[in-house]
Amino acid sequence: MAIPLAYNLRNLVVRKTTTIMTALGIGLTVAVLLAILSLVNGLRTTLSVSGDPLHVLVLRQGAESELVSLFTREQFQDLKFKAGIATGSDGQPVASMEVVTVMILASVDNPDGANLNVRGLDQRGVEMRSNVHISRGRWFQQGQKEVVVGKSVASRFPDAQIGRKVHFGRSDWEIVGVMDAGGGVQNSEVWGDLNQVSADLNRVQTVSSCLVKATDAVAAKALIQSLNDDQRLAVHAMPETEYYDQQTGNAKPLEYTGLIVAVIMAIGSSFAAMNTMYAAVARRAREIGTLRVLGFSRGSILFSFLVESVLLSTLGGLLGCLLALPLNSVTTAIGNGNFAEMAFGFRVTPQIMLAGVAFAVILGSVGGLFPASNAARKQILTALREV
Amino acid sequence: MSEAIIQTTKLTKEFIRDEFHVVALKDVNLEIAKGEFVALMGPSGSGKSTLLHLIAAMDRPTGGEIRVLGHALRELNDRQIAHWRNENVGFIFQQFNLIPVLSALENVELPLKLTNLRKSERIEHATTALKLVGLGDRLHHLPRQLSGGQEQRVAMARAIVTDPSLILADEPTGNLDATSALEVLTILGRLNKEFGKTVVMVTHDPHAAQFATKMHHLEKGELTN
């Protein structure tokens, strides 16, 4: 049987200052890791709820984003009667031609101005985004220079408030409503009437993209195949979800940099845990000798000190979770494929916290292994004679 | 003559300390019979503690043979020695060596963790051992809450809780006042007389040695009687 756990727990309590300092060091490392993971998770969640699996986004061939895509009204007329496209209650294909551009507006984080996605779309396009609804004010009216802003835009851009006017293209546009897209990326967009926006941008004939809804998943696949194979149309079609998945790529450098920082900090923290445990082994040499005299094996000693190190690091992991939890209320923004700001919230989920604690346990195991092995290898008499 | 439970033949222990070759024990031939209370006496550095450590298999000899309770200790590996020591030997240190973060009861229960006893049985045994040394009312005290004499009595309870045949004591009264020393020696005497334990005690205190039934003297690593 192993040395009782109470022995390790009470020793951690007895040297509480050292325990807290080491646990705090480990906690900070875990918090950094959790911050990175929750940031990436928040971004992924935002993008994953933004797309509909039955929606097919059509861009110009070779275009990676809506901003750089050019799509003509003729192409739209040819495209919208393709097989597999769902029909609305009015008997018309569920398809939306859209124009996308960026505007600059001063934000909380960037008073000099940050890019915002502006989307011109018609009523059909609005209806296709079933996750988007007006939370304040009203929708823009056709034929009017009116826009609605996403709720993230309203909260992060002081000038993007109902009743105020924002400038893009050649005109000033009145903000008439705030839309809520749940956790979706549309929270970071500004929407206006397709004809008004495209006319203002001098892009009446050539817009940006087209969004169509397939009748079912099989039809969606076939439709994409058919559109991509159509040499005459020369378009690049993809599921809307895939388009947003690709946008997540923007977070990759951030994710890698964060992970590298966390790993470097982890190495430092494991040395801190190692140092603490070496000190514990040195201070308790006589106890180690006594335990050996009582009949506890070298393996029991090794296990006991390893457990103590893991307990210490688990405490650090839990502290890290506590430190990271407030991030749940933080919203930040990142540039998307359209060079516009996309706001999203950090998401510290139970799974992420579990990963943080597991990370701390690994850190404690690595840091505790050498001191524990040192304790187990001590000769009984040498240990008993140490002060 | 009773059965010999400790037998040493030309037992030798040498080591190097600060580049000097030290002979701690030289050709020691000793027999201790079951039920004896033996005092190992001699001046500092005479090798008496070294002999005790070899009997407890806490150290290995550099020459000669040692058999304790029928086992040739040289033939046992580390794990076997640990198990053998837990079952057969109770060791009492001069400096008590209690685990400071564990209560008296938990300290005494420690060696029983290596047995198959259930928790309730372990508590019962540990409580009995503590009552036997007169500390039935100090079960939940931490070592720092006890006097030196009481700490040594907890250590004695820990040494006897597994009911070992052999009790080894290294200067058990060296850190105690006269009253506490007398209590400890009285208990050792009782363990020998009433419970039939074989006791080997290292001491250089002639008064303490009087409690033993037999005395051996060591000088410069050699047994002189």
Interface residues (C-beta under 8 A of the other chain):
Chain A: M1 A2 I3 P4 A6 Y7 R10 N11 V13 V14 R286 E287 G289 T290 L291 R292 V293 L294 G295 F296 S297 R298 I380 L381 L384
Chain B: H53 A56 M58 D59 D78 R79 A82 H83 R85 N86 E87 F91 F93 Q95 N97 I99 P100 V101 L102 E106 L110 P111 K113 L114 R158
